[in-house]
Amino acid sequence: MTAVSWDIKSFCIYPIIYNIYTYDDTETIRILLDYDDILHILMPYDAKNVCHYMLDKLKRIPVDPDILRQNISKEIHRIITSTGINRKHSGYDHIYYMIFLIIFKYSGNKVQIGELYKDIEKQYGKSTAAIERSTRSAIVSGWEKMKPVDKQMLFESCLANGTKPTNAMYINTIALYIKHLYNDQLEMYYKNKNDHT
């Protein structure tokens, strides 16, 4: 079997599996797959079936909660910044924390903004009115700077109606978008969390 060169960023399992099957290297197949696992792949044992099976198996690898939280935390910061909201704005931290709470405390479900304000009150010791004002100010300021392509992707209805997203719409939309990006990992995280409660 010829060697296959690849780097980690552009790694694709399909060409490697394809080469294995081209040379009918049964022993390599047995190394890649447990004996029990190979029985669960639909016949014929071709590149497509093995590729789908192994990708599915990778999705089931347990998620390290700390690493997932770190990765999603970075993603939240990236997306908030991309929507035109500056980190120096007083509402930035409130927005970040509310999105983080939706994903990890509320399992990615849509949440009433009042519930989130209560969580922020406990965390930052500010009144609901102050939290609402700083959040609104940040979102309105960001809307003026946000690129049209980002408005189209995240807030298409607002763009069509000539309106700005409400606080609740902004927070929930960004949270649901991130949940979609990390769907497989978060679903496993929620399942493990529920199993231990």
C-alpha positions as a Python dict, from the first residue, in 0.01 Angstrom:
ca = {
    (1, 'M'): (0, 0, 0),
    (2, 'T'): (144, 337, -96),
    (3, 'A'): (195, 604, 169),
    (4, 'V'): (-61, 882, 184),
    (5, 'S'): (65, 1231, 273),
    (6, 'W'): (-167, 1468, 462),
    (7, 'D'): (-161, 1752, 711),
    (8, 'I'): (-395, 1784, 1010),
    (9, 'K'): (-583, 2087, 875),
    (10, 'S'): (-685, 1929, 548),
    (11, 'F'): (-725, 1572, 675),
    (12, 'C'): (-994, 1378, 493),
    (13, 'I'): (-1059, 1014, 575),
    (14, 'Y'): (-1209, 924, 237),
    (15, 'P'): (-887, 912, 24),
    (16, 'I'): (-707, 703, 288),
    (17, 'I'): (-992, 452, 306),
    (18, 'Y'): (-1009, 454, -72),
    (19, 'N'): (-640, 357, -99),
    (20, 'I'): (-685, 81, 156),
    (21, 'Y'): (-965, -73, -42),
    (22, 'T'): (-790, -26, -372),
    (23, 'Y'): (-510, -249, -246),
    (24, 'D'): (-747, -479, -59),
    (25, 'D'): (-545, -444, 259),
    (26, 'T'): (-763, -649, 494),
    (27, 'E'): (-518, -633, 783),
    (28, 'T'): (-516, -251, 778),
    (29, 'I'): (-894, -252, 779),
    (30, 'R'): (-891, -472, 1089),
    (31, 'I'): (-651, -231, 1259),
    (32, 'L'): (-872, 67, 1179),
    (33, 'L'): (-1187, -110, 1289),
    (34, 'D'): (-1244, -347, 1577),
    (35, 'Y'): (-1358, -697, 1478),
    (36, 'D'): (-1696, -628, 1637),
    (37, 'D'): (-1727, -292, 1464),
    (38, 'I'): (-1666, -429, 1118),
    (39, 'L'): (-1973, -651, 1157),
    (40, 'H'): (-2190, -340, 1202),
    (41, 'I'): (-2093, -184, 868),
    (42, 'L'): (-2332, -257, 588),
    (43, 'M'): (-2200, -475, 309),
    (44, 'P'): (-2017, -426, 85),
    (45, 'Y'): (-1716, -304, 284),
    (46, 'D'): (-1643, -21, 42),
    (47, 'A'): (-1488, 322, 95),
    (48, 'K'): (-1820, 505, 125),
    (49, 'N'): (-1966, 278, 393),
    (50, 'V'): (-1650, 273, 602),
    (51, 'C'): (-1610, 649, 570),
    (52, 'H'): (-1965, 714, 696),
    (53, 'Y'): (-1921, 466, 978),
    (54, 'M'): (-1593, 613, 1102),
    (55, 'L'): (-1719, 973, 1086),
    (56, 'D'): (-2024, 869, 1286),
    (57, 'K'): (-1800, 698, 1540),
    (58, 'L'): (-1586, 1013, 1575),
    (59, 'K'): (-1899, 1213, 1659),
    (60, 'R'): (-1963, 982, 1954),
    (61, 'I'): (-1626, 1042, 2119),
    (62, 'P'): (-1688, 1184, 2469),
    (63, 'V'): (-1661, 1563, 2490),
    (64, 'D'): (-1435, 1725, 2748),
    (65, 'P'): (-1672, 1980, 2911),
    (66, 'D'): (-1394, 2228, 2994),
    (67, 'I'): (-1254, 2229, 2641),
    (68, 'L'): (-1604, 2264, 2495),
    (69, 'R'): (-1679, 2561, 2723),
    (70, 'Q'): (-1349, 2724, 2626),
    (71, 'N'): (-1412, 2676, 2254),
    (72, 'I'): (-1767, 2806, 2273),
    (73, 'S'): (-1659, 3098, 2490),
    (74, 'K'): (-1414, 3203, 2215),
    (75, 'E'): (-1685, 3156, 1953),
    (76, 'I'): (-1927, 3379, 2145),
    (77, 'H'): (-1665, 3654, 2168),
    (78, 'R'): (-1587, 3620, 1797),
    (79, 'I'): (-1950, 3645, 1687),
    (80, 'I'): (-2040, 3934, 1919),
    (81, 'T'): (-1741, 4128, 1784),
    (82, 'S'): (-1838, 4041, 1425),
    (83, 'T'): (-2180, 4198, 1488),
    (84, 'G'): (-2012, 4533, 1555),
    (85, 'I'): (-2020, 4534, 1936),
    (86, 'N'): (-1695, 4655, 2090),
    (87, 'R'): (-1554, 4483, 2398),
    (88, 'K'): (-1523, 4822, 2566),
    (89, 'H'): (-1900, 4874, 2550),
    (90, 'S'): (-2066, 4839, 2891),
    (91, 'G'): (-2323, 4592, 2757),
    (92, 'Y'): (-2068, 4358, 2599),
    (93, 'D'): (-2011, 4144, 2910),
    (94, 'H'): (-2385, 4117, 2977),
    (95, 'I'): (-2448, 3998, 2621),
    (96, 'Y'): (-2164, 3748, 2639),
    (97, 'Y'): (-2281, 3604, 2970),
    (98, 'M'): (-2646, 3574, 2862),
    (99, 'I'): (-2548, 3381, 2547),
    (100, 'F'): (-2320, 3157, 2752),
    (101, 'L'): (-2604, 3088, 2998),
    (102, 'I'): (-2850, 2994, 2723),
    (103, 'I'): (-2606, 2739, 2584),
    (104, 'F'): (-2487, 2586, 2910),
    (105, 'K'): (-2750, 2658, 3176),
    (106, 'Y'): (-3059, 2638, 2957),
    (107, 'S'): (-2932, 2367, 2718),
    (108, 'G'): (-2953, 2591, 2413),
    (109, 'N'): (-3328, 2648, 2441),
    (110, 'K'): (-3489, 2986, 2375),
    (111, 'V'): (-3516, 3176, 2704),
    (112, 'Q'): (-3730, 3468, 2819),
    (113, 'I'): (-3509, 3776, 2844),
    (114, 'G'): (-3639, 3849, 3195),
    (115, 'E'): (-3491, 3521, 3320),
    (116, 'L'): (-3154, 3615, 3177),
    (117, 'Y'): (-3167, 3960, 3335),
    (118, 'K'): (-3219, 3793, 3674),
    (119, 'D'): (-2910, 3577, 3615),
    (120, 'I'): (-2710, 3888, 3521),
    (121, 'E'): (-2832, 4069, 3833),
    (122, 'K'): (-2694, 3789, 4049),
    (123, 'Q'): (-2364, 3784, 3862),
    (124, 'Y'): (-2295, 4157, 3830),
    (125, 'G'): (-2510, 4312, 4106),
    (126, 'K'): (-2678, 4559, 3869),
    (127, 'S'): (-3046, 4641, 3838),
    (128, 'T'): (-3261, 4494, 3563),
    (129, 'A'): (-3314, 4842, 3417),
    (130, 'A'): (-2938, 4907, 3396),
    (131, 'I'): (-2877, 4567, 3236),
    (132, 'E'): (-3155, 4622, 2982),
    (133, 'R'): (-3024, 4970, 2891),
    (134, 'S'): (-2659, 4867, 2849),
    (135, 'T'): (-2759, 4560, 2645),
    (136, 'R'): (-2988, 4767, 2422),
    (137, 'S'): (-2725, 5035, 2372),
    (138, 'A'): (-2464, 4779, 2267),
    (139, 'I'): (-2697, 4604, 2021),
    (140, 'V'): (-2812, 4932, 1860),
    (141, 'S'): (-2452, 5054, 1833),
    (142, 'G'): (-2342, 4722, 1683),
    (143, 'W'): (-2627, 4720, 1432),
    (144, 'E'): (-2495, 5038, 1272),
    (145, 'K'): (-2151, 4880, 1225),
    (146, 'M'): (-2256, 4525, 1136),
    (147, 'K'): (-2176, 4409, 783),
    (148, 'P'): (-2480, 4357, 558),
    (149, 'V'): (-2377, 3995, 498),
    (150, 'D'): (-2389, 3925, 876),
    (151, 'K'): (-2725, 4102, 907),
    (152, 'Q'): (-2856, 3888, 622),
    (153, 'M'): (-2729, 3566, 777),
    (154, 'L'): (-2840, 3627, 1135),
    (155, 'F'): (-3122, 3881, 1124),
    (156, 'E'): (-3283, 3851, 782),
    (157, 'S'): (-3631, 3948, 908),
    (158, 'C'): (-3497, 4267, 1068),
    (159, 'L'): (-3314, 4359, 751),
    (160, 'A'): (-3630, 4304, 548),
    (161, 'N'): (-3847, 4506, 786),
    (162, 'G'): (-3598, 4786, 843),
    (163, 'T'): (-3591, 4719, 1218),
    (164, 'K'): (-3319, 4644, 1471),
    (165, 'P'): (-3318, 4315, 1666),
    (166, 'T'): (-3465, 4333, 2014),
    (167, 'N'): (-3245, 4233, 2306),
    (168, 'A'): (-3423, 3896, 2329),
    (169, 'M'): (-3398, 3834, 1954),
    (170, 'Y'): (-3029, 3918, 1943),
    (171, 'I'): (-2931, 3704, 2244),
    (172, 'N'): (-3140, 3401, 2143),
    (173, 'T'): (-3041, 3420, 1776),
    (174, 'I'): (-2667, 3422, 1850),
    (175, 'A'): (-2707, 3141, 2106),
    (176, 'L'): (-2904, 2923, 1863),
    (177, 'Y'): (-2653, 2993, 1587),
    (178, 'I'): (-2364, 2878, 1806),
    (179, 'K'): (-2564, 2575, 1917),
    (180, 'H'): (-2604, 2487, 1550),
    (181, 'L'): (-2228, 2522, 1491),
    (182, 'Y'): (-2148, 2288, 1781),
    (183, 'N'): (-2459, 2073, 1754),
    (184, 'D'): (-2305, 1725, 1783),
    (185, 'Q'): (-2074, 1814, 2070),
    (186, 'L'): (-2343, 2003, 2260),
    (187, 'E'): (-2600, 1726, 2219),
    (188, 'M'): (-2351, 1486, 2375),
    (189, 'Y'): (-2272, 1741, 2648),
    (190, 'Y'): (-2643, 1781, 2733),
    (191, 'K'): (-2694, 1403, 2734),
    (192, 'N'): (-2398, 1346, 2968),
    (193, 'K'): (-2516, 1630, 3191),
    (194, 'N'): (-2867, 1483, 3215),
    (195, 'D'): (-2729, 1136, 3283),
    (196, 'H'): (-2545, 1269, 3587),
    (197, 'T'): (-2834, 1466, 3737),
}
